[in-house]
């Protein structure tokens, strides 16, 4: 059950309200913070497609890995490696999640997930997405983001290597403070991706005993 929860958080599905974040005012940002956020926004907006391998971990030594694909705007696939029986596909307005243990599929509007801004046409940091905090390391940057109009949908922390700037990791945090980390490796950018990757073929049995396409 802990892994199922971690996979759901990683997908951005049905995150419960993050009450402390909803009540917190947006902090003021320094000129240096704003400059780094502008660099990050420009970098992310320049990525139209991505593919690579991810390593997922969360509290309680829950671990999994697999492949991810992003085709902006609006398309994403996260495919877990065996024996983890999960995958999810975002295409158009819907995020579809298949749980092979329960043999059940779930569907939610993609714009209700905290990861949505990563696959929008424009990231929009400082617009509909609030960048609330900037941290700097010797060769790294980390920012915390959430939706301005819906802070109760959760928050995400993005970690980048710097000079050159490159996305390396994101962390999703639920209302209980449970953290799910996604690190990405072997990443390729702006490559041609098979459109069928973003077609959800539902393996869940129906009343007629067959899956359905979405």
C-alpha positions as CSV (number, residue, x, y, z in Angstrom):
1,X,0.0,0.0,0.0
2,X,2.9,2.4,0.7
3,X,4.1,1.9,-2.8
4,X,0.7,2.5,-4.3
5,X,0.4,5.8,-2.4
6,X,3.9,6.8,-3.6
7,X,3.0,6.0,-7.2
8,X,-0.2,8.1,-6.9
9,X,1.8,11.0,-5.5
10,X,4.4,10.7,-8.2
11,X,1.6,10.8,-10.8
12,X,0.1,13.8,-9.1
13,X,-3.2,12.0,-8.7
14,X,-5.7,13.1,-6.0
15,X,-3.2,14.9,-3.8
16,X,-5.0,15.9,-0.6
17,X,-5.1,19.5,0.5
18,X,-1.8,21.0,1.7
19,X,-3.3,23.3,4.4
20,X,-0.1,24.9,5.6
21,X,0.9,25.9,2.1
22,X,-2.6,27.3,1.3
23,X,-2.4,29.6,4.3
24,X,1.1,30.8,3.7
25,X,1.7,34.1,1.9
26,X,3.9,34.2,-1.2
27,X,7.4,35.2,0.0
28,X,9.2,38.1,-1.6
29,X,12.0,37.2,-4.0
30,X,15.3,38.9,-4.4
31,X,16.6,40.2,-7.7
32,X,19.0,37.2,-7.8
33,X,16.0,34.8,-7.2
34,X,14.0,36.4,-9.9
35,X,16.9,36.2,-12.4
36,X,17.4,32.5,-11.6
37,X,13.7,31.8,-12.0
38,X,13.7,33.6,-15.3
39,X,16.6,31.4,-16.5
40,X,14.8,28.2,-15.3
41,X,11.5,29.3,-17.1
42,X,13.4,30.0,-20.3
43,X,15.2,26.6,-20.1
44,X,11.9,24.7,-19.4
45,X,10.0,26.5,-22.2
46,X,12.8,25.4,-24.6
47,X,12.2,21.7,-24.0
48,X,9.5,20.3,-26.3
49,X,10.2,16.6,-25.8
50,X,12.0,14.6,-23.2
51,X,12.7,10.9,-22.6
52,X,14.8,9.1,-20.1
53,X,14.9,6.8,-17.1
54,X,13.6,7.7,-13.6
55,X,14.4,6.5,-10.1
56,X,11.6,6.9,-7.6
57,X,11.9,6.7,-3.8
58,X,9.8,7.7,-0.9
59,X,9.6,7.2,2.9
60,X,9.6,3.6,4.1
61,X,12.2,2.5,1.6
62,X,9.7,2.4,-1.2
63,X,11.7,2.2,-4.5
64,X,10.9,1.8,-8.2
65,X,12.2,2.8,-11.6
66,X,11.2,3.0,-15.2
67,X,11.0,5.2,-18.3
68,X,9.3,8.6,-18.8
69,X,8.4,10.5,-21.9
70,X,7.1,14.1,-22.3
71,X,5.8,15.7,-25.5
72,X,4.7,19.3,-24.8
73,X,2.1,20.5,-24.7
74,X,-0.1,18.0,-22.8
75,X,1.5,14.6,-23.3
76,X,3.4,12.4,-20.8
77,X,4.0,8.7,-20.2
78,X,5.5,7.2,-17.1
79,X,6.1,3.4,-17.4
80,X,7.3,1.5,-14.4
81,X,9.7,-1.4,-14.9
82,X,8.6,-4.9,-13.8
83,X,7.7,-6.1,-11.3
84,X,5.9,-2.8,-10.6
85,X,2.6,-3.1,-12.3
86,X,1.8,0.6,-12.9
87,X,1.8,3.1,-15.8
88,X,0.2,6.4,-16.5
89,X,-0.4,8.4,-19.6
90,X,-1.4,12.1,-20.0
91,X,-2.9,13.1,-23.3
92,X,-5.0,16.1,-24.0
93,X,-7.0,16.9,-20.9
94,X,-6.8,13.6,-19.1
95,X,-4.3,11.7,-16.9
96,X,-4.9,8.0,-17.0
97,X,-3.4,5.7,-14.3
98,X,-3.4,1.9,-14.4
99,X,-2.9,-0.1,-11.2
100,X,-2.0,-3.7,-12.2
101,X,-2.4,-5.0,-8.7
102,X,-6.0,-3.9,-8.5
103,X,-6.5,-4.3,-12.3
104,X,-8.2,-0.9,-12.2
105,X,-7.8,2.3,-14.2
106,X,-8.3,5.9,-12.8
107,X,-8.8,9.1,-14.8
108,X,-8.5,12.7,-13.6
109,X,-8.2,16.0,-15.4
110,X,-4.6,16.7,-16.2
111,X,-4.8,20.3,-15.0
112,X,-5.8,19.1,-11.5
113,X,-2.3,17.5,-11.0
114,X,0.7,19.4,-9.5
115,X,2.9,18.1,-12.4
116,X,0.7,19.7,-15.0
117,X,2.9,22.8,-15.4
118,X,5.8,20.6,-16.7
119,X,3.8,19.6,-19.8
120,X,2.0,22.9,-20.5
121,X,2.9,24.8,-23.6
122,X,4.4,27.6,-21.5
123,X,5.6,26.9,-17.9
124,X,4.4,30.3,-16.7
125,X,6.5,30.7,-13.5
126,X,5.3,33.8,-11.7
127,X,2.0,33.7,-13.5
128,X,-0.4,30.8,-12.7
129,X,2.6,28.9,-11.1
130,X,4.2,30.5,-8.1
131,X,7.9,30.0,-7.5
132,X,8.1,30.5,-3.8
133,X,11.6,29.6,-2.9
134,X,15.1,29.5,-4.5
135,X,18.0,27.5,-3.0
136,X,21.5,27.5,-4.5
137,X,24.4,25.0,-4.2
138,X,27.9,25.1,-5.7
139,X,26.6,23.8,-9.0
140,X,22.9,23.4,-8.5
141,X,19.6,25.3,-8.2
142,X,16.4,24.2,-6.5
143,X,13.0,26.0,-6.6
144,X,9.7,25.2,-4.9
145,X,6.5,25.7,-7.0
146,X,2.7,25.5,-6.6
147,X,-0.4,26.7,-8.4
148,X,-1.4,30.2,-7.5
149,X,-5.1,29.5,-7.6
150,X,-4.9,26.0,-6.2
151,X,-2.2,25.8,-3.5
152,X,-4.2,22.9,-1.9
153,X,-3.2,20.6,-4.8
154,X,0.3,20.1,-3.5
155,X,3.8,21.5,-4.1
156,X,6.8,20.4,-6.1
157,X,10.5,21.0,-5.6
158,X,12.6,21.0,-8.8
159,X,16.4,20.5,-8.7
160,X,18.7,21.5,-11.5
161,X,22.4,21.2,-12.2
162,X,23.7,24.6,-13.1
163,X,26.0,25.9,-15.9
164,X,24.7,24.3,-17.9
165,X,21.2,24.3,-16.5
166,X,19.6,20.8,-16.6
167,X,16.6,19.3,-14.8
168,X,17.8,16.4,-12.5
169,X,15.1,15.8,-10.0
170,X,11.6,16.7,-8.7
171,X,10.0,16.1,-5.3
172,X,6.3,16.0,-4.6
173,X,5.0,16.6,-1.1
174,X,1.6,15.7,0.2
175,X,-0.4,17.2,3.1
176,X,1.2,14.9,5.7
177,X,4.7,16.0,4.6
178,X,5.3,12.6,2.9
179,X,7.9,13.2,0.2
180,X,8.2,11.3,-3.1
181,X,11.5,11.8,-5.0
182,X,11.9,11.4,-8.8
183,X,15.5,11.5,-10.1
184,X,16.0,11.4,-13.9
185,X,19.0,10.0,-15.7
186,X,20.0,9.3,-19.3
187,X,17.8,12.1,-20.4
188,X,17.4,13.2,-24.1
189,X,15.8,16.4,-25.2
190,X,13.9,17.6,-28.2
191,X,13.9,14.1,-29.9
192,X,11.1,12.6,-32.0
193,X,8.8,10.4,-29.9
194,X,6.3,7.8,-31.1
195,X,2.8,9.2,-30.8
196,X,1.5,5.8,-29.7
197,X,3.4,6.3,-26.4
198,X,0.7,8.8,-25.4
199,X,-2.3,6.7,-26.4
200,X,-3.8,5.0,-23.3
201,X,-4.8,1.4,-23.9
202,X,-6.8,0.4,-20.8
203,X,-5.7,-3.1,-19.6
204,X,-8.5,-3.1,-17.0
205,X,-11.2,-5.7,-17.7
206,X,-14.7,-4.4,-18.6
207,X,-18.0,-6.1,-18.1
208,X,-17.4,-7.8,-21.6
209,X,-14.0,-9.0,-20.5
210,X,-12.0,-6.7,-22.7
211,X,-10.0,-3.5,-22.1
212,X,-11.0,-0.2,-23.6
213,X,-9.1,2.6,-25.4
214,X,-9.0,6.2,-24.2
